[in-house]
């Protein structure tokens, strides 16, 4: 049974397998991978995970261009399946293109409802943090992500050109979320 956990250096090998599944230089939404040291070494990976955890602490300063953020990993036992992140506020860039929530599921774990389940759980977290609504975006060509967002209650505000491409921008009211089980689809 999948679960959402706080990032941990214990899952380094599985995370690296997932990264290689995506492709070494492929962006993975919701992972925070561009933050900090190179995750290939054990020390670098541990430092990167520590950096992810630090971003959730409102008492700690964040790096330039970042906001406080809660990261969770989607896992099954010791197998890393993906990541989801809830940004606690929006910068101009996040309002335009990035949104409050980003997520990705490793290719071999897709089509199991994991993204929809993790999104529902993170919407509960957003509600618990006092957010009334959250912005979630996806590339206009990412039909699966658009379906996930719409299934989570996303209402399309617009489609726009941004510095990261053509983006669909959805708003989700979070008051109705109580969590869910992943579907078998």
PyMOL commands that place a pseudoatom at each C-alpha (Angstrom):
pseudoatom trace, name=CA, resn=UNK, resi=1, chain=A, elem=C, hetatm=0, pos=[0.000, 0.000, 0.000]
pseudoatom trace, name=CA, resn=UNK, resi=2, chain=A, elem=C, hetatm=0, pos=[1.496, 3.359, -0.964]
pseudoatom trace, name=CA, resn=UNK, resi=3, chain=A, elem=C, hetatm=0, pos=[2.055, 6.095, 1.586]
pseudoatom trace, name=CA, resn=UNK, resi=4, chain=A, elem=C, hetatm=0, pos=[3.327, 9.664, 1.711]
pseudoatom trace, name=CA, resn=UNK, resi=5, chain=A, elem=C, hetatm=0, pos=[6.445, 10.107, 3.814]
pseudoatom trace, name=CA, resn=UNK, resi=6, chain=A, elem=C, hetatm=0, pos=[8.863, 12.860, 4.709]
pseudoatom trace, name=CA, resn=UNK, resi=7, chain=A, elem=C, hetatm=0, pos=[11.931, 12.643, 2.415]
pseudoatom trace, name=CA, resn=UNK, resi=8, chain=A, elem=C, hetatm=0, pos=[14.658, 10.425, 3.831]
pseudoatom trace, name=CA, resn=UNK, resi=9, chain=A, elem=C, hetatm=0, pos=[18.246, 9.635, 2.864]
pseudoatom trace, name=CA, resn=UNK, resi=10, chain=A, elem=C, hetatm=0, pos=[17.425, 5.968, 3.554]
pseudoatom trace, name=CA, resn=UNK, resi=11, chain=A, elem=C, hetatm=0, pos=[15.751, 5.721, 0.121]
pseudoatom trace, name=CA, resn=UNK, resi=12, chain=A, elem=C, hetatm=0, pos=[18.723, 7.044, -1.861]
pseudoatom trace, name=CA, resn=UNK, resi=13, chain=A, elem=C, hetatm=0, pos=[19.195, 3.960, -4.064]
pseudoatom trace, name=CA, resn=UNK, resi=14, chain=A, elem=C, hetatm=0, pos=[15.514, 3.773, -4.992]
pseudoatom trace, name=CA, resn=UNK, resi=15, chain=A, elem=C, hetatm=0, pos=[15.371, 7.541, -5.612]
pseudoatom trace, name=CA, resn=UNK, resi=16, chain=A, elem=C, hetatm=0, pos=[18.392, 7.299, -7.927]
pseudoatom trace, name=CA, resn=UNK, resi=17, chain=A, elem=C, hetatm=0, pos=[16.743, 4.425, -9.843]
pseudoatom trace, name=CA, resn=UNK, resi=18, chain=A, elem=C, hetatm=0, pos=[13.670, 6.600, -10.289]
pseudoatom trace, name=CA, resn=UNK, resi=19, chain=A, elem=C, hetatm=0, pos=[15.748, 9.580, -11.405]
pseudoatom trace, name=CA, resn=UNK, resi=20, chain=A, elem=C, hetatm=0, pos=[17.421, 7.385, -14.011]
pseudoatom trace, name=CA, resn=UNK, resi=21, chain=A, elem=C, hetatm=0, pos=[14.005, 6.117, -15.164]
pseudoatom trace, name=CA, resn=UNK, resi=22, chain=A, elem=C, hetatm=0, pos=[12.963, 9.708, -15.842]
pseudoatom trace, name=CA, resn=UNK, resi=23, chain=A, elem=C, hetatm=0, pos=[16.305, 10.475, -17.464]
pseudoatom trace, name=CA, resn=UNK, resi=24, chain=A, elem=C, hetatm=0, pos=[19.232, 12.004, -15.631]
pseudoatom trace, name=CA, resn=UNK, resi=25, chain=A, elem=C, hetatm=0, pos=[18.619, 15.558, -16.855]
pseudoatom trace, name=CA, resn=UNK, resi=26, chain=A, elem=C, hetatm=0, pos=[14.802, 15.452, -16.917]
pseudoatom trace, name=CA, resn=UNK, resi=27, chain=A, elem=C, hetatm=0, pos=[12.975, 17.892, -14.635]
pseudoatom trace, name=CA, resn=UNK, resi=28, chain=A, elem=C, hetatm=0, pos=[10.797, 16.145, -12.049]
pseudoatom trace, name=CA, resn=UNK, resi=29, chain=A, elem=C, hetatm=0, pos=[8.039, 18.366, -10.676]
pseudoatom trace, name=CA, resn=UNK, resi=30, chain=A, elem=C, hetatm=0, pos=[7.636, 18.350, -6.916]
pseudoatom trace, name=CA, resn=UNK, resi=31, chain=A, elem=C, hetatm=0, pos=[11.054, 16.932, -6.069]
pseudoatom trace, name=CA, resn=UNK, resi=32, chain=A, elem=C, hetatm=0, pos=[13.069, 20.059, -5.288]
pseudoatom trace, name=CA, resn=UNK, resi=33, chain=A, elem=C, hetatm=0, pos=[15.919, 18.391, -7.150]
pseudoatom trace, name=CA, resn=UNK, resi=34, chain=A, elem=C, hetatm=0, pos=[17.480, 21.676, -8.260]
pseudoatom trace, name=CA, resn=UNK, resi=35, chain=A, elem=C, hetatm=0, pos=[18.069, 22.605, -4.618]
pseudoatom trace, name=CA, resn=UNK, resi=36, chain=A, elem=C, hetatm=0, pos=[21.507, 22.003, -3.227]
pseudoatom trace, name=CA, resn=UNK, resi=37, chain=A, elem=C, hetatm=0, pos=[24.284, 19.493, -3.724]
pseudoatom trace, name=CA, resn=UNK, resi=38, chain=A, elem=C, hetatm=0, pos=[24.583, 16.689, -6.229]
pseudoatom trace, name=CA, resn=UNK, resi=39, chain=A, elem=C, hetatm=0, pos=[22.421, 13.774, -5.013]
pseudoatom trace, name=CA, resn=UNK, resi=40, chain=A, elem=C, hetatm=0, pos=[24.698, 11.117, -6.585]
pseudoatom trace, name=CA, resn=UNK, resi=41, chain=A, elem=C, hetatm=0, pos=[26.961, 10.795, -3.551]
pseudoatom trace, name=CA, resn=UNK, resi=42, chain=A, elem=C, hetatm=0, pos=[25.620, 9.599, -0.184]
pseudoatom trace, name=CA, resn=UNK, resi=43, chain=A, elem=C, hetatm=0, pos=[26.751, 12.835, 1.491]
pseudoatom trace, name=CA, resn=UNK, resi=44, chain=A, elem=C, hetatm=0, pos=[25.294, 14.979, -1.286]
pseudoatom trace, name=CA, resn=UNK, resi=45, chain=A, elem=C, hetatm=0, pos=[22.002, 13.096, -1.176]
pseudoatom trace, name=CA, resn=UNK, resi=46, chain=A, elem=C, hetatm=0, pos=[21.751, 13.458, 2.604]
pseudoatom trace, name=CA, resn=UNK, resi=47, chain=A, elem=C, hetatm=0, pos=[22.507, 17.184, 2.330]
pseudoatom trace, name=CA, resn=UNK, resi=48, chain=A, elem=C, hetatm=0, pos=[19.868, 17.562, -0.381]
pseudoatom trace, name=CA, resn=UNK, resi=49, chain=A, elem=C, hetatm=0, pos=[17.256, 15.777, 1.754]
pseudoatom trace, name=CA, resn=UNK, resi=50, chain=A, elem=C, hetatm=0, pos=[18.175, 18.006, 4.720]
pseudoatom trace, name=CA, resn=UNK, resi=51, chain=A, elem=C, hetatm=0, pos=[17.627, 21.023, 2.463]
pseudoatom trace, name=CA, resn=UNK, resi=52, chain=A, elem=C, hetatm=0, pos=[14.162, 19.768, 1.500]
pseudoatom trace, name=CA, resn=UNK, resi=53, chain=A, elem=C, hetatm=0, pos=[13.234, 19.322, 5.142]
pseudoatom trace, name=CA, resn=UNK, resi=54, chain=A, elem=C, hetatm=0, pos=[14.545, 22.785, 6.019]
pseudoatom trace, name=CA, resn=UNK, resi=55, chain=A, elem=C, hetatm=0, pos=[12.225, 24.401, 3.471]
pseudoatom trace, name=CA, resn=UNK, resi=56, chain=A, elem=C, hetatm=0, pos=[9.210, 23.306, 5.520]
pseudoatom trace, name=CA, resn=UNK, resi=57, chain=A, elem=C, hetatm=0, pos=[10.418, 25.178, 8.606]
pseudoatom trace, name=CA, resn=UNK, resi=58, chain=A, elem=C, hetatm=0, pos=[8.930, 28.700, 8.617]
pseudoatom trace, name=CA, resn=UNK, resi=59, chain=A, elem=C, hetatm=0, pos=[11.618, 29.810, 11.088]
pseudoatom trace, name=CA, resn=UNK, resi=60, chain=A, elem=C, hetatm=0, pos=[14.447, 29.095, 8.647]
pseudoatom trace, name=CA, resn=UNK, resi=61, chain=A, elem=C, hetatm=0, pos=[15.341, 31.366, 5.725]
pseudoatom trace, name=CA, resn=UNK, resi=62, chain=A, elem=C, hetatm=0, pos=[14.887, 29.980, 2.223]
pseudoatom trace, name=CA, resn=UNK, resi=63, chain=A, elem=C, hetatm=0, pos=[17.304, 30.230, -0.708]
pseudoatom trace, name=CA, resn=UNK, resi=64, chain=A, elem=C, hetatm=0, pos=[16.826, 33.072, -3.190]
pseudoatom trace, name=CA, resn=UNK, resi=65, chain=A, elem=C, hetatm=0, pos=[13.831, 32.374, -5.435]
pseudoatom trace, name=CA, resn=UNK, resi=66, chain=A, elem=C, hetatm=0, pos=[12.362, 29.670, -3.187]
pseudoatom trace, name=CA, resn=UNK, resi=67, chain=A, elem=C, hetatm=0, pos=[9.419, 29.705, -0.776]
pseudoatom trace, name=CA, resn=UNK, resi=68, chain=A, elem=C, hetatm=0, pos=[8.703, 27.545, 2.249]
pseudoatom trace, name=CA, resn=UNK, resi=69, chain=A, elem=C, hetatm=0, pos=[7.516, 24.197, 0.990]
pseudoatom trace, name=CA, resn=UNK, resi=70, chain=A, elem=C, hetatm=0, pos=[6.360, 20.820, 2.303]
pseudoatom trace, name=CA, resn=UNK, resi=71, chain=A, elem=C, hetatm=0, pos=[7.837, 17.892, 0.367]
pseudoatom trace, name=CA, resn=UNK, resi=72, chain=A, elem=C, hetatm=0, pos=[6.463, 14.362, 0.555]
pseudoatom trace, name=CA, resn=UNK, resi=73, chain=A, elem=C, hetatm=0, pos=[7.591, 11.209, -1.189]
pseudoatom trace, name=CA, resn=UNK, resi=74, chain=A, elem=C, hetatm=0, pos=[5.220, 8.607, -2.533]
pseudoatom trace, name=CA, resn=UNK, resi=75, chain=A, elem=C, hetatm=0, pos=[6.592, 5.210, -1.475]
pseudoatom trace, name=CA, resn=UNK, resi=76, chain=A, elem=C, hetatm=0, pos=[5.645, 1.582, -1.221]
pseudoatom trace, name=CA, resn=UNK, resi=77, chain=A, elem=C, hetatm=0, pos=[7.808, -0.079, 1.394]
pseudoatom trace, name=CA, resn=UNK, resi=78, chain=A, elem=C, hetatm=0, pos=[11.357, 0.940, 0.477]
pseudoatom trace, name=CA, resn=UNK, resi=79, chain=A, elem=C, hetatm=0, pos=[10.493, 1.781, -3.144]
pseudoatom trace, name=CA, resn=UNK, resi=80, chain=A, elem=C, hetatm=0, pos=[10.378, 5.456, -4.088]
pseudoatom trace, name=CA, resn=UNK, resi=81, chain=A, elem=C, hetatm=0, pos=[7.485, 6.016, -6.519]
pseudoatom trace, name=CA, resn=UNK, resi=82, chain=A, elem=C, hetatm=0, pos=[7.333, 9.797, -6.810]
pseudoatom trace, name=CA, resn=UNK, resi=83, chain=A, elem=C, hetatm=0, pos=[7.129, 13.139, -5.067]
pseudoatom trace, name=CA, resn=UNK, resi=84, chain=A, elem=C, hetatm=0, pos=[4.694, 15.919, -4.347]
pseudoatom trace, name=CA, resn=UNK, resi=85, chain=A, elem=C, hetatm=0, pos=[5.346, 19.388, -2.968]
pseudoatom trace, name=CA, resn=UNK, resi=86, chain=A, elem=C, hetatm=0, pos=[3.125, 22.067, -1.463]
pseudoatom trace, name=CA, resn=UNK, resi=87, chain=A, elem=C, hetatm=0, pos=[4.544, 25.573, -1.720]
pseudoatom trace, name=CA, resn=UNK, resi=88, chain=A, elem=C, hetatm=0, pos=[3.230, 27.634, 1.179]
pseudoatom trace, name=CA, resn=UNK, resi=89, chain=A, elem=C, hetatm=0, pos=[2.959, 30.853, -0.837]
pseudoatom trace, name=CA, resn=UNK, resi=90, chain=A, elem=C, hetatm=0, pos=[3.348, 32.093, -4.396]
pseudoatom trace, name=CA, resn=UNK, resi=91, chain=A, elem=C, hetatm=0, pos=[6.060, 34.242, -5.929]
pseudoatom trace, name=CA, resn=UNK, resi=92, chain=A, elem=C, hetatm=0, pos=[5.357, 36.033, -9.213]
pseudoatom trace, name=CA, resn=UNK, resi=93, chain=A, elem=C, hetatm=0, pos=[6.875, 33.058, -11.078]
pseudoatom trace, name=CA, resn=UNK, resi=94, chain=A, elem=C, hetatm=0, pos=[4.801, 30.516, -9.142]
pseudoatom trace, name=CA, resn=UNK, resi=95, chain=A, elem=C, hetatm=0, pos=[1.636, 32.559, -9.709]
pseudoatom trace, name=CA, resn=UNK, resi=96, chain=A, elem=C, hetatm=0, pos=[2.368, 32.710, -13.429]
pseudoatom trace, name=CA, resn=UNK, resi=97, chain=A, elem=C, hetatm=0, pos=[3.656, 29.194, -14.073]
pseudoatom trace, name=CA, resn=UNK, resi=98, chain=A, elem=C, hetatm=0, pos=[4.572, 26.958, -11.123]
pseudoatom trace, name=CA, resn=UNK, resi=99, chain=A, elem=C, hetatm=0, pos=[1.610, 26.960, -8.746]
pseudoatom trace, name=CA, resn=UNK, resi=100, chain=A, elem=C, hetatm=0, pos=[1.313, 25.792, -5.157]
pseudoatom trace, name=CA, resn=UNK, resi=101, chain=A, elem=C, hetatm=0, pos=[1.572, 22.070, -5.872]
pseudoatom trace, name=CA, resn=UNK, resi=102, chain=A, elem=C, hetatm=0, pos=[3.927, 20.125, -8.103]
pseudoatom trace, name=CA, resn=UNK, resi=103, chain=A, elem=C, hetatm=0, pos=[4.179, 16.352, -8.416]
pseudoatom trace, name=CA, resn=UNK, resi=104, chain=A, elem=C, hetatm=0, pos=[5.701, 13.562, -10.441]
pseudoatom trace, name=CA, resn=UNK, resi=105, chain=A, elem=C, hetatm=0, pos=[5.413, 9.775, -10.500]
pseudoatom trace, name=CA, resn=UNK, resi=106, chain=A, elem=C, hetatm=0, pos=[8.213, 7.584, -11.836]
pseudoatom trace, name=CA, resn=UNK, resi=107, chain=A, elem=C, hetatm=0, pos=[7.330, 6.097, -15.238]
pseudoatom trace, name=CA, resn=UNK, resi=108, chain=A, elem=C, hetatm=0, pos=[7.132, 2.477, -14.011]
pseudoatom trace, name=CA, resn=UNK, resi=109, chain=A, elem=C, hetatm=0, pos=[4.592, 3.432, -11.305]
pseudoatom trace, name=CA, resn=UNK, resi=110, chain=A, elem=C, hetatm=0, pos=[2.169, 5.443, -13.456]
pseudoatom trace, name=CA, resn=UNK, resi=111, chain=A, elem=C, hetatm=0, pos=[-1.451, 4.585, -14.263]
pseudoatom trace, name=CA, resn=UNK, resi=112, chain=A, elem=C, hetatm=0, pos=[-2.150, 3.378, -10.711]
pseudoatom trace, name=CA, resn=UNK, resi=113, chain=A, elem=C, hetatm=0, pos=[-3.902, 6.508, -9.410]
pseudoatom trace, name=CA, resn=UNK, resi=114, chain=A, elem=C, hetatm=0, pos=[-0.884, 7.526, -7.310]
pseudoatom trace, name=CA, resn=UNK, resi=115, chain=A, elem=C, hetatm=0, pos=[-0.793, 11.141, -8.493]
pseudoatom trace, name=CA, resn=UNK, resi=116, chain=A, elem=C, hetatm=0, pos=[-4.521, 11.584, -7.843]
pseudoatom trace, name=CA, resn=UNK, resi=117, chain=A, elem=C, hetatm=0, pos=[-4.232, 10.034, -4.391]
pseudoatom trace, name=CA, resn=UNK, resi=118, chain=A, elem=C, hetatm=0, pos=[-1.135, 12.091, -3.462]
pseudoatom trace, name=CA, resn=UNK, resi=119, chain=A, elem=C, hetatm=0, pos=[-2.802, 15.262, -4.747]
pseudoatom trace, name=CA, resn=UNK, resi=120, chain=A, elem=C, hetatm=0, pos=[-5.849, 14.595, -2.553]
pseudoatom trace, name=CA, resn=UNK, resi=121, chain=A, elem=C, hetatm=0, pos=[-3.597, 14.113, 0.473]
pseudoatom trace, name=CA, resn=UNK, resi=122, chain=A, elem=C, hetatm=0, pos=[-1.672, 17.318, -0.263]
pseudoatom trace, name=CA, resn=UNK, resi=123, chain=A, elem=C, hetatm=0, pos=[-4.920, 19.246, -0.686]
pseudoatom trace, name=CA, resn=UNK, resi=124, chain=A, elem=C, hetatm=0, pos=[-5.786, 18.182, 2.879]
pseudoatom trace, name=CA, resn=UNK, resi=125, chain=A, elem=C, hetatm=0, pos=[-2.368, 19.490, 3.971]
pseudoatom trace, name=CA, resn=UNK, resi=126, chain=A, elem=C, hetatm=0, pos=[-3.083, 22.792, 2.176]
pseudoatom trace, name=CA, resn=UNK, resi=127, chain=A, elem=C, hetatm=0, pos=[-6.415, 23.088, 3.972]
pseudoatom trace, name=CA, resn=UNK, resi=128, chain=A, elem=C, hetatm=0, pos=[-4.731, 22.309, 7.305]
pseudoatom trace, name=CA, resn=UNK, resi=129, chain=A, elem=C, hetatm=0, pos=[-2.225, 25.100, 6.587]
pseudoatom trace, name=CA, resn=UNK, resi=130, chain=A, elem=C, hetatm=0, pos=[-5.092, 27.565, 6.213]
pseudoatom trace, name=CA, resn=UNK, resi=131, chain=A, elem=C, hetatm=0, pos=[-5.077, 27.912, 2.439]
pseudoatom trace, name=CA, resn=UNK, resi=132, chain=A, elem=C, hetatm=0, pos=[-8.542, 28.425, 0.915]
pseudoatom trace, name=CA, resn=UNK, resi=133, chain=A, elem=C, hetatm=0, pos=[-7.502, 27.546, -2.596]
pseudoatom trace, name=CA, resn=UNK, resi=134, chain=A, elem=C, hetatm=0, pos=[-4.373, 26.437, -4.396]
pseudoatom trace, name=CA, resn=UNK, resi=135, chain=A, elem=C, hetatm=0, pos=[-3.025, 26.941, -7.880]
pseudoatom trace, name=CA, resn=UNK, resi=136, chain=A, elem=C, hetatm=0, pos=[-1.896, 23.831, -9.754]
pseudoatom trace, name=CA, resn=UNK, resi=137, chain=A, elem=C, hetatm=0, pos=[-0.392, 24.032, -13.212]
pseudoatom trace, name=CA, resn=UNK, resi=138, chain=A, elem=C, hetatm=0, pos=[0.647, 21.638, -15.938]
pseudoatom trace, name=CA, resn=UNK, resi=139, chain=A, elem=C, hetatm=0, pos=[2.109, 21.787, -19.392]
pseudoatom trace, name=CA, resn=UNK, resi=140, chain=A, elem=C, hetatm=0, pos=[-0.668, 22.092, -21.970]
pseudoatom trace, name=CA, resn=UNK, resi=141, chain=A, elem=C, hetatm=0, pos=[0.508, 18.838, -23.599]
pseudoatom trace, name=CA, resn=UNK, resi=142, chain=A, elem=C, hetatm=0, pos=[0.384, 16.852, -20.338]
pseudoatom trace, name=CA, resn=UNK, resi=143, chain=A, elem=C, hetatm=0, pos=[-3.086, 15.343, -20.688]
pseudoatom trace, name=CA, resn=UNK, resi=144, chain=A, elem=C, hetatm=0, pos=[-2.636, 12.910, -17.778]
pseudoatom trace, name=CA, resn=UNK, resi=145, chain=A, elem=C, hetatm=0, pos=[-1.711, 15.703, -15.360]
pseudoatom trace, name=CA, resn=UNK, resi=146, chain=A, elem=C, hetatm=0, pos=[-4.621, 17.843, -16.533]
pseudoatom trace, name=CA, resn=UNK, resi=147, chain=A, elem=C, hetatm=0, pos=[-6.972, 14.897, -15.822]
pseudoatom trace, name=CA, resn=UNK, resi=148, chain=A, elem=C, hetatm=0, pos=[-5.417, 14.462, -12.373]
pseudoatom trace, name=CA, resn=UNK, resi=149, chain=A, elem=C, hetatm=0, pos=[-5.894, 18.148, -11.538]
pseudoatom trace, name=CA, resn=UNK, resi=150, chain=A, elem=C, hetatm=0, pos=[-9.454, 18.223, -12.884]
pseudoatom trace, name=CA, resn=UNK, resi=151, chain=A, elem=C, hetatm=0, pos=[-10.261, 15.047, -10.933]
pseudoatom trace, name=CA, resn=UNK, resi=152, chain=A, elem=C, hetatm=0, pos=[-9.003, 16.812, -7.811]
pseudoatom trace, name=CA, resn=UNK, resi=153, chain=A, elem=C, hetatm=0, pos=[-11.452, 19.655, -8.318]
pseudoatom trace, name=CA, resn=UNK, resi=154, chain=A, elem=C, hetatm=0, pos=[-9.288, 21.908, -10.478]
pseudoatom trace, name=CA, resn=UNK, resi=155, chain=A, elem=C, hetatm=0, pos=[-11.110, 24.640, -12.371]
pseudoatom trace, name=CA, resn=UNK, resi=156, chain=A, elem=C, hetatm=0, pos=[-9.223, 25.943, -15.392]
pseudoatom trace, name=CA, resn=UNK, resi=157, chain=A, elem=C, hetatm=0, pos=[-8.516, 29.652, -15.112]
pseudoatom trace, name=CA, resn=UNK, resi=158, chain=A, elem=C, hetatm=0, pos=[-6.496, 30.071, -18.280]
pseudoatom trace, name=CA, resn=UNK, resi=159, chain=A, elem=C, hetatm=0, pos=[-3.830, 28.773, -20.627]
pseudoatom trace, name=CA, resn=UNK, resi=160, chain=A, elem=C, hetatm=0, pos=[-0.824, 31.035, -21.002]
pseudoatom trace, name=CA, resn=UNK, resi=161, chain=A, elem=C, hetatm=0, pos=[2.666, 31.295, -22.394]
pseudoatom trace, name=CA, resn=UNK, resi=162, chain=A, elem=C, hetatm=0, pos=[5.231, 31.362, -19.604]
pseudoatom trace, name=CA, resn=UNK, resi=163, chain=A, elem=C, hetatm=0, pos=[8.995, 31.150, -19.297]
pseudoatom trace, name=CA, resn=UNK, resi=164, chain=A, elem=C, hetatm=0, pos=[8.616, 27.354, -18.962]
pseudoatom trace, name=CA, resn=UNK, resi=165, chain=A, elem=C, hetatm=0, pos=[6.223, 26.856, -21.879]
pseudoatom trace, name=CA, resn=UNK, resi=166, chain=A, elem=C, hetatm=0, pos=[2.485, 26.860, -22.487]
pseudoatom trace, name=CA, resn=UNK, resi=167, chain=A, elem=C, hetatm=0, pos=[0.800, 26.218, -19.143]
pseudoatom trace, name=CA, resn=UNK, resi=168, chain=A, elem=C, hetatm=0, pos=[-2.723, 25.339, -18.045]
pseudoatom trace, name=CA, resn=UNK, resi=169, chain=A, elem=C, hetatm=0, pos=[-3.520, 27.048, -14.717]
pseudoatom trace, name=CA, resn=UNK, resi=170, chain=A, elem=C, hetatm=0, pos=[-6.126, 25.512, -12.408]
pseudoatom trace, name=CA, resn=UNK, resi=171, chain=A, elem=C, hetatm=0, pos=[-7.470, 26.666, -9.055]
pseudoatom trace, name=CA, resn=UNK, resi=172, chain=A, elem=C, hetatm=0, pos=[-8.712, 24.149, -6.483]
pseudoatom trace, name=CA, resn=UNK, resi=173, chain=A, elem=C, hetatm=0, pos=[-10.810, 25.033, -3.429]
pseudoatom trace, name=CA, resn=UNK, resi=174, chain=A, elem=C, hetatm=0, pos=[-9.408, 22.888, -0.626]
pseudoatom trace, name=CA, resn=UNK, resi=175, chain=A, elem=C, hetatm=0, pos=[-12.202, 23.024, 1.965]
pseudoatom trace, name=CA, resn=UNK, resi=176, chain=A, elem=C, hetatm=0, pos=[-13.777, 19.725, 0.857]
pseudoatom trace, name=CA, resn=UNK, resi=177, chain=A, elem=C, hetatm=0, pos=[-10.743, 17.428, 1.059]
pseudoatom trace, name=CA, resn=UNK, resi=178, chain=A, elem=C, hetatm=0, pos=[-10.477, 14.716, 3.690]
pseudoatom trace, name=CA, resn=UNK, resi=179, chain=A, elem=C, hetatm=0, pos=[-7.930, 12.386, 2.047]
pseudoatom trace, name=CA, resn=UNK, resi=180, chain=A, elem=C, hetatm=0, pos=[-8.443, 9.249, -0.026]
pseudoatom trace, name=CA, resn=UNK, resi=181, chain=A, elem=C, hetatm=0, pos=[-7.088, 5.824, -0.843]
pseudoatom trace, name=CA, resn=UNK, resi=182, chain=A, elem=C, hetatm=0, pos=[-5.172, 5.338, -4.089]
pseudoatom trace, name=CA, resn=UNK, resi=183, chain=A, elem=C, hetatm=0, pos=[-7.338, 3.798, -6.786]
pseudoatom trace, name=CA, resn=UNK, resi=184, chain=A, elem=C, hetatm=0, pos=[-6.476, 0.549, -8.511]
pseudoatom trace, name=CA, resn=UNK, resi=185, chain=A, elem=C, hetatm=0, pos=[-6.785, 2.079, -11.982]
for i in range(1, 185): cmd.bond("trace and resi %d" % i, "trace and resi %d" % (i + 1))
show_as sticks, trace
zoom trace
